[in-house]
Amino acid sequence: ANSSVEIVPLVLPLKRTNYLSISMYVDDQGIAKNLPKNERACQISFAAGRPTEVRGDAFFGRVYDDQDGWGRRDFTMKDCSSDAAWLLSAKEANKEGQANSN
């Protein structure tokens, strides 16, 4: 069975985010494969303002991208905490983005 990774952007690399983006990488066929629900990944995406049903494994990555430079940055276990600073700002930014797209 072929499968690939779906990239779910949780934080976009904008000036207000210091050009740091955070993405969640999940199996794009997780539902079709009937993989178990990943409660923690679902909770993190919900807390970031991007509710996503995640089935199976997920991982998170942080990248710096200001159009001139690009590089991976650490994403630690502390960043998975429900009170992580990036989560709080992501929820606000995603709420604003949804309001602006309506």
C-alpha positions, 0 to 999 in steps of 0.5 A: 500500500502506497502512502505519503505524508500530509503536511499540516501547517500549524504556524506560518513563517511570517514576520510576526512569527519571527519567520518560524513555521511549525508543521505537523506531518501525518500519514495521508491515508491514516483514516483509510488504513483505519489507524488508531486516533492519535489523541495527543496530535489531535489535541495539539492541532486543536490548541493551535487553531487547526483542528485535524483528525490524526490517525496513526503517527505524527511528528512536528517540525519547526523551520526558519524561512524568511525567503533568504534563509531556510533551516530546521530548528529544534522542536522539543518535548517542552513545545508539546506542552499545552501551555507552550508559547507557540501554541498560544500565539498560533491559535490567535494567528490562525483565528485571525487568518480564518477571519480574514479569509471570510 
